[in-house]
């Protein structure tokens, strides 16, 4: 399979002041999917403009026709499966079946405290995630008049109806972000794809070689989780979100640097590489012309 190239468009621009143009340009450049972060705010962007993911994707659906659209990633930090399912089937309908849901357990950042509570521990996040995803799966798949009823430890639904269901059948695809045992089992059971950013412990002081080794281990554990579920790991796409490995700046330095970086990860088994559309004066600052050259020329070179 040829390596697919996708992008992340951070939702920091007003729609009529560069936001709309970014999504149109992503389609013109031929990206497979354009994702956006589903956060209430994020890191260094906290004190500046930041818009909601699902309204942004809905607007993007109206100005594109081929580009797939998605979150990377949605989490239980401030979402509930019942209203989320309704919004997703609506977005899937508006986009004519072009939506992908990236979904993860969430972190301890601003999303975790914006609702006025203490952040969940990693165990608590995993507990919620393993309940959140199966319920969301049911809500998006079971679209009959009887609805979905469920009572769990953290989430409930009572005759929640999602008629007519997703355009994509049996539902829109899930891209599951996970590296721990329970998360990987969730990916193996419910995911159409798996996504990683690498090993966060290597972000500051690791080497590219250590990162490749760690990611290879993640892929092996994903394969073991699929084996436990009786599923062929080859059925899942494997996605790398760049910008968080020790060599995070190198992929967008030049076309040649990107092809080398992407090729080494393609050899590990990745099917998709995701790069951030450049954001000036941020961790994602990059030469716009290099970014566009990568978008248009790298897929042909990688094969």
SULZI-V735866 format. One record per residue. N is the residue number from 1. RES is the residue in three letters. BURIAL is # if it has 24 or more other C-alpha atoms within 12 Angstrom, else .. Layout:
n=N res=RES burial=BURIAL
n=N res=RES burial=BURIAL
This chain:
n=1 res=UNK burial=.
n=2 res=UNK burial=.
n=3 res=UNK burial=#
n=4 res=UNK burial=#
n=5 res=UNK burial=#
n=6 res=UNK burial=#
n=7 res=UNK burial=#
n=8 res=UNK burial=#
n=9 res=UNK burial=#
n=10 res=UNK burial=#
n=11 res=UNK burial=#
n=12 res=UNK burial=#
n=13 res=UNK burial=.
n=14 res=UNK burial=.
n=15 res=UNK burial=#
n=16 res=UNK burial=.
n=17 res=UNK burial=.
n=18 res=UNK burial=.
n=19 res=UNK burial=#
n=20 res=UNK burial=#
n=21 res=UNK burial=.
n=22 res=UNK burial=#
n=23 res=UNK burial=#
n=24 res=UNK burial=#
n=25 res=UNK burial=#
n=26 res=UNK burial=#
n=27 res=UNK burial=#
n=28 res=UNK burial=.
n=29 res=UNK burial=#
n=30 res=UNK burial=#
n=31 res=UNK burial=#
n=32 res=UNK burial=#
n=33 res=UNK burial=#
n=34 res=UNK burial=#
n=35 res=UNK burial=#
n=36 res=UNK burial=#
n=37 res=UNK burial=#
n=38 res=UNK burial=#
n=39 res=UNK burial=#
n=40 res=UNK burial=#
n=41 res=UNK burial=#
n=42 res=UNK burial=#
n=43 res=UNK burial=.
n=44 res=UNK burial=.
n=45 res=UNK burial=#
n=46 res=UNK burial=.
n=47 res=UNK burial=.
n=48 res=UNK burial=.
n=49 res=UNK burial=.
n=50 res=UNK burial=#
n=51 res=UNK burial=#
n=52 res=UNK burial=#
n=53 res=UNK burial=#
n=54 res=UNK burial=#
n=55 res=UNK burial=#
n=56 res=UNK burial=#
n=57 res=UNK burial=#
n=58 res=UNK burial=#
n=59 res=UNK burial=#
n=60 res=UNK burial=#
n=61 res=UNK burial=#
n=62 res=UNK burial=.
n=63 res=UNK burial=#
n=64 res=UNK burial=#
n=65 res=UNK burial=#
n=66 res=UNK burial=#
n=67 res=UNK burial=#
n=68 res=UNK burial=#
n=69 res=UNK burial=#
n=70 res=UNK burial=#
n=71 res=UNK burial=#
n=72 res=UNK burial=#
n=73 res=UNK burial=#
n=74 res=UNK burial=#
n=75 res=UNK burial=#
n=76 res=UNK burial=#
n=77 res=UNK burial=#
n=78 res=UNK burial=#
n=79 res=UNK burial=#
n=80 res=UNK burial=#
n=81 res=UNK burial=#
n=82 res=UNK burial=#
n=83 res=UNK burial=#
n=84 res=UNK burial=#
n=85 res=UNK burial=#
n=86 res=UNK burial=#
n=87 res=UNK burial=#
n=88 res=UNK burial=#
n=89 res=UNK burial=#
n=90 res=UNK burial=#
n=91 res=UNK burial=#
n=92 res=UNK burial=#
n=93 res=UNK burial=#
n=94 res=UNK burial=#
n=95 res=UNK burial=#
n=96 res=UNK burial=#
n=97 res=UNK burial=#
n=98 res=UNK burial=#
n=99 res=UNK burial=#
n=100 res=UNK burial=#
n=101 res=UNK burial=#
n=102 res=UNK burial=#
n=103 res=UNK burial=#
n=104 res=UNK burial=#
n=105 res=UNK burial=#
n=106 res=UNK burial=#
n=107 res=UNK burial=#
n=108 res=UNK burial=#
n=109 res=UNK burial=.
n=110 res=UNK burial=#
n=111 res=UNK burial=#
n=112 res=UNK burial=#
n=113 res=UNK burial=.
n=114 res=UNK burial=.
n=115 res=UNK burial=.
n=116 res=UNK burial=.
n=117 res=UNK burial=.
n=118 res=UNK burial=.
n=119 res=UNK burial=.
n=120 res=UNK burial=#
n=121 res=UNK burial=.
n=122 res=UNK burial=.
n=123 res=UNK burial=.
n=124 res=UNK burial=.
n=125 res=UNK burial=#
n=126 res=UNK burial=#
n=127 res=UNK burial=#
n=128 res=UNK burial=#
n=129 res=UNK burial=#
n=130 res=UNK burial=#
n=131 res=UNK burial=#
n=132 res=UNK burial=#
n=133 res=UNK burial=#
n=134 res=UNK burial=#
n=135 res=UNK burial=#
n=136 res=UNK burial=#
n=137 res=UNK burial=#
n=138 res=UNK burial=#
n=139 res=UNK burial=#
n=140 res=UNK burial=#
n=141 res=UNK burial=#
n=142 res=UNK burial=#
n=143 res=UNK burial=#
n=144 res=UNK burial=.
n=145 res=UNK burial=.
n=146 res=UNK burial=.
n=147 res=UNK burial=.
n=148 res=UNK burial=#
n=149 res=UNK burial=.
n=150 res=UNK burial=.
n=151 res=UNK burial=.
n=152 res=UNK burial=.
n=153 res=UNK burial=.
n=154 res=UNK burial=.
n=155 res=UNK burial=#
n=156 res=UNK burial=.
n=157 res=UNK burial=#
n=158 res=UNK burial=.
n=159 res=UNK burial=.
n=160 res=UNK burial=#
n=161 res=UNK burial=#
n=162 res=UNK burial=#
n=163 res=UNK burial=.
n=164 res=UNK burial=#
n=165 res=UNK burial=#
n=166 res=UNK burial=#
n=167 res=UNK burial=#
n=168 res=UNK burial=#
n=169 res=UNK burial=.
n=170 res=UNK burial=.
n=171 res=UNK burial=#
n=172 res=UNK burial=#
n=173 res=UNK burial=#
n=174 res=UNK burial=#
n=175 res=UNK burial=#
n=176 res=UNK burial=#
n=177 res=UNK burial=#
n=178 res=UNK burial=#
n=179 res=UNK burial=#
n=180 res=UNK burial=#
n=181 res=UNK burial=#
n=182 res=UNK burial=#
n=183 res=UNK burial=#
n=184 res=UNK burial=#
n=185 res=UNK burial=#
n=186 res=UNK burial=#
n=187 res=UNK burial=#
n=188 res=UNK burial=#
n=189 res=UNK burial=#
n=190 res=UNK burial=#
n=191 res=UNK burial=#
n=192 res=UNK burial=#
n=193 res=UNK burial=#
n=194 res=UNK burial=#
n=195 res=UNK burial=#
n=196 res=UNK burial=#
n=197 res=UNK burial=#
n=198 res=UNK burial=#
n=199 res=UNK burial=#
n=200 res=UNK burial=.
n=201 res=UNK burial=.
n=202 res=UNK burial=.
n=203 res=UNK burial=.
n=204 res=UNK burial=.
n=205 res=UNK burial=.
n=206 res=UNK burial=.
n=207 res=UNK burial=.
n=208 res=UNK burial=#
n=209 res=UNK burial=.
n=210 res=UNK burial=.
n=211 res=UNK burial=#
n=212 res=UNK burial=#
n=213 res=UNK burial=.
n=214 res=UNK burial=#
n=215 res=UNK burial=#
n=216 res=UNK burial=#
n=217 res=UNK burial=.
n=218 res=UNK burial=#
n=219 res=UNK burial=#
n=220 res=UNK burial=.
n=221 res=UNK burial=#
n=222 res=UNK burial=#
n=223 res=UNK burial=#
n=224 res=UNK burial=.
n=225 res=UNK burial=#
n=226 res=UNK burial=#
n=227 res=UNK burial=.
n=228 res=UNK burial=.
n=229 res=UNK burial=.
n=230 res=UNK burial=.
n=231 res=UNK burial=.
n=232 res=UNK burial=.
n=233 res=UNK burial=#
n=234 res=UNK burial=.
n=235 res=UNK burial=.
n=236 res=UNK burial=#
n=237 res=UNK burial=#
n=238 res=UNK burial=#
n=239 res=UNK burial=#
n=240 res=UNK burial=#
n=241 res=UNK burial=#
n=242 res=UNK burial=#
n=243 res=UNK burial=#
n=244 res=UNK burial=#
n=245 res=UNK burial=#
n=246 res=UNK burial=#
n=247 res=UNK burial=#
n=248 res=UNK burial=#
n=249 res=UNK burial=#
n=250 res=UNK burial=#
n=251 res=UNK burial=#
n=252 res=UNK burial=#
n=253 res=UNK burial=#
n=254 res=UNK burial=#
n=255 res=UNK burial=#
n=256 res=UNK burial=.
n=257 res=UNK burial=.
n=258 res=UNK burial=#
n=259 res=UNK burial=#
n=260 res=UNK burial=.
n=261 res=UNK burial=#
n=262 res=UNK burial=#
n=263 res=UNK burial=#
n=264 res=UNK burial=#
n=265 res=UNK burial=#
n=266 res=UNK burial=#
n=267 res=UNK burial=.
n=268 res=UNK burial=#
n=269 res=UNK burial=#
n=270 res=UNK burial=#
n=271 res=UNK burial=#
n=272 res=UNK burial=#
n=273 res=UNK burial=#
n=274 res=UNK burial=#
n=275 res=UNK burial=#
n=276 res=UNK burial=#
n=277 res=UNK burial=#
n=278 res=UNK burial=#
n=279 res=UNK burial=#
n=280 res=UNK burial=.
n=281 res=UNK burial=.
n=282 res=UNK burial=.
n=283 res=UNK burial=.
n=284 res=UNK burial=#
n=285 res=UNK burial=.
n=286 res=UNK burial=#
n=287 res=UNK burial=.
n=288 res=UNK burial=.
n=289 res=UNK burial=.
n=290 res=UNK burial=#
n=291 res=UNK burial=#
n=292 res=UNK burial=#
n=293 res=UNK burial=#
n=294 res=UNK burial=#
n=295 res=UNK burial=#
n=296 res=UNK burial=#
n=297 res=UNK burial=#
n=298 res=UNK burial=#
n=299 res=UNK burial=#
n=300 res=UNK burial=.
n=301 res=UNK burial=.
n=302 res=UNK burial=#
n=303 res=UNK burial=.
